[in-house]
Amino acid sequence: MLIDTLLGDLPRSTFLQEHYQKQPLAKPATAAHLRELATWATVDRLVETPACDLLLVRDGKLRSGPRPTTAAEARALFKEGYSLALRNPDRYDAGLAELGRTLSAELQGTVNLQVYCTPAGHGSFGWHCDPEEVFIFQTAGAKRYLLRQNTLNPTPLHETLTDEMNPSRERTPIQECRLEAGDWLYIPGGYWHEVTAPDQEAISISVGLMPPTGIDVLDFVRTHLLRSPAWQRRLPMLGHASPLSDPEKMEAYRALFRELGGEVARMMEDPRFVLRFMAAAATAGLRSSVLREGSSRDPEK
């Protein structure tokens, strides 16, 4: 397995018990075989693929204006201090796609893959957190990572990431690590982190894996309730013209909620329903925020 190769002498059981979804882990050199997946040649080709989404950011601020369409234009902006953030490049590169598929199959999660090129002496985004479990593979140069536990929203979802989550309010200790080419870093979902390339330009691959959540179960349940006559039924009128008094309305709704809740409980206790959810969650490319059978939506991060 790829994860075993990356872990080297660290047992997989130790990683899963002590680090995965809990604590960061940095490993030196064990990702050296992935270095050729993201080189300047790869970046140049992806920049010149118009469909590949490209952001330019310098020390926390996004650049406005048209997207560079040539490698020369992108490299000129890079020399001005802009990081290049290629989003979902695995859609246009077979090697990156295989990396994402492999990690998704081994650890289960929907993939959000990006390639970052950061100029020496600069950073891209400032302190932030991601809802995904993030694997960083350093393919060229070096980067400095500052990490701290998130106690403000420890297990965020995409829908709950807001500007009100101010990392400056955090008081947890800051950890630091440096990645050289061939090293990799695991960052648990929700962990605050800030990244810079202090002394040399750097290229890295970021693979975010979003595991299924309870909200996904709720979304999945809804697709089945749409076919239920009990859930299609109209509820008692609440308007001023209703013949029911307010206490009668309350009692009618309480009785309906008990009935509807019982149907949901019976559905979720059915082993066949559990297996259907597990199969849907394991389907490659299925976005966790829309974990619904037959969905064709493809939301961006």
N, C-alpha and C positions, 0 to 999 in steps of 0.2 A: 504494500500500500504506500501511496505517496506520503501520507501522514507519518508512517513509520520511518521512511527515509529522512524526512525533515526533522523528526525528533532525535535521530541518531541513537545515542546511548540512553536516552530517557525513555522508559517504558510508556507505551500508549496509555496503559491504565493509570499511571501517575499523572500524565497530562490531563486525562479526562476527569480524574478525581480532584486534582489540586489546582488546575489552571482553567480548563475550558469553562467559560461563562463565570469565571471567578477571579483569576489573577493573570496579569500579563506574563508572557514568557518570551525571552529572546534567545535565539540559538545561532552560534557562529558557524559559517561555512557550509552547513548542511543543505543550503539551497543553491549551491554553486551551479548545479546542473540546469537551473532555470534562468541563468543570466542571459542566454541568447534569445530568450523570449521577448525581451524589451531592450533594444539597443537604439542608437540614434537612427540606424537604417529603418528599424521598425517604426519609430516615431515619425520620421520623414514620410514614410509611405502612408501612415494613418492620417497625418495632417493633410495629405493630398488626396484623401478619400473624403469627398465633401459630406457624405452622409454620417461620418463619424463625428460625434459631438465633441467640441473643443472649447474649454474655458481657459481664459488667461487671468491669472490673479497674481498680485504683487503685495506681499506683506499684509494679507488679509483683505485686500480690496480688489474686486472684480474689475476688469477692463471692459469698458463699453466700446461699441463700434463693431464693424464687420469682422467676421471670422477670417483669419489668414487662410489663404487657399493654396499657398506654396510653402515648401519647406524653408525656402530662403526668407520669406516673410516671417514665419514663425520663429526662426532662429534669430532674426534681427530683434524681435520683441523679447526673446529669451535673454539676449545680451543687455537689454534695458532693465532686466531684473524681473521679468514676468515668468512665473511658472506656467508650464503647459499641463493642463489636466484633460486627458483624453478619456471620455466617459463611454462605457460599454464598447470598448475596442474589440472585445471578444466576438462581436458580431461580424467583424471584418478581418479577423486573424485566426487561423486554424489552431495555432499553438496556444494562444491565450484562451480560446474557446475550450480546448482540451483541459487546460489547467482548471478552469472554472468548473467544468463538468466533473472532473475527478474529485475535487474537494467537496462539491455538492453531493456526489454519490457516497463519499466516505463519511461525511459528517452531517449530511442532510441540511439543506438550506437553499433558499433562492439566491441567485448569484447577482452581485452588483460589483463588476470589475472595472477598475480604472488604472491608467498609467499616468504617472506624474514625472515631469522633468523639472527640476528645481535648480535655479542658478546659484552659484556660490555666494554666500553671504546673505541669502534671502530665505524667506519662508513662503508658503502658499497661504493656506487658511490659518487663522489664529486658533486659539483654544476652542475646541468644539468636541462633540461626541457624536457617535454614530449608533443607530439601533442594532446594526449587524455585528456579528462576530468577525473581526477584521484580521486578515493575514497580510502582512507587508513583506514583500520579497525585494530585497535590494539587488539591483542588477548592474548598477554602475555608480561610482563615486561613493559618497558617504552622507548620512543624515543623522541628525540629533533628535531624539524623541523625548519629550517631557510627558509624563503620564500621571494621572491622579484619579482616585476612585470617585465616582459620581454618587453623592448622597442626596442630591436634589431631585433626581429622577433616575433611579438606578437601572431600570429596565425600560427605556423609552421605546415607543413605536414611532414610525414616520409621522403619524398623525399627532403625536404628543410632543414633537420637537418644536419648541417655540423660542422666540427671542427673549422671552421672560426667563429662560433657563440660563442665567448669567453665571458662567464659571468663576467669576471673580468672587462670588459668594461662597465658594467651596473652601473648606478648611482642612481637607485631607492632605497627608504628606505627598510631596511631589517625588516621583521616581524619574530617573534619567537613564537612557541607554543610547548607544551609538551603533549604527548599522553600517558595516562595510559591504562592498560587493560580495554576494554569495551568502550573506547573513539573512535572517528573517525574524520577524516579530509578530507575536499574537497579541491583539488588544481585545479584551472582552467587550461585548456590546454595552454601551452606556459609558465606558471609561472616557474621561476627558483626555485629550492629547493635543499637543502642539508640535509642529515639525519644522525644522530648518535644515538647510545645507550650509553648515558654518564655514567650511573652508574649501569645498570643491563642488562642482556641479554634480548633480545626482539624478539617477533614473530609478524608479521603483514601480512595482506592481502592487496594487491594493485589491485584494479579493474580499468582499464582504459577503458573509453568509447569514441570511435571516432565517432562523429556525421557526417552525410553526408556533403560534401562540394561542391562548384561549380565545382571542378575538377571531382567529381563523376558524376555530371550531364554531363560533357563533355565526360567522358568515356561511359556513358549510351547512349548518342546520337550517338556515333561512332558505337555501335553495330547495330543500326537501319540504319545508313547511308551505312553500308556494303551491304545492300540489295537494295540500290538506284542506278538505271542506271546512273543518272547524276553524282554521286560521283564515280562510277566505270570508267567513261569515262577518256581516256588519255588526258593529257593537251598538249597544243601546244609546239612544239619542241623549246628548248632553246639553242641547240648546234650551233656551228659555221656554220653548213650546212643548218640552217633554212633559208627559203626564206623571213622571216620577219625581218625588221629592229628592232633595239632596242626599238624605240618609239612604233612600231606596236606590239611588244611583250608585252610591258607594258600595252597598251590599251586592248589587247586581255585578259590578265590576270585580269585586273581590271573588265572587263565585266563578266568574269567567276566567280570571287569572289562575285560580286553582285548577280549573279544567284544562286550560292551555298549558300550564306548567306541567301537569301530569302527562300530557302527550309528549312534551319535550323530554321529560325524564324517561319515559318508556322508549323513545327513539334512541336516546343516548346510551341506554343500557343494552341495546341490541348489538351483539357481537358483529353482525353483518354491517351495521352502520359504522362501527368503529373501524372495521377493515376497509370500508369504502373511503373513510377519511384518511386513513394511513396511506392508501394507494394514491389518493389525490395529492397528499402532501409530498409524496416521494416523486411525483411526476416532474421530470426535468423541465425547467423553464417556467413553472407555475409560480407566479408572484404570490408571496404570502399574504399581501394586503388584499388580494382578491381570490382567495382560495375557494373557488366555486367551480363545480363541474361544468364544463362547457364554456367557461369564460374565455374571451379572446382579448381582454384588455391587457395592456402592457405598460403600466405606469412607470415613470422614471423615478429615480430616487429623489 
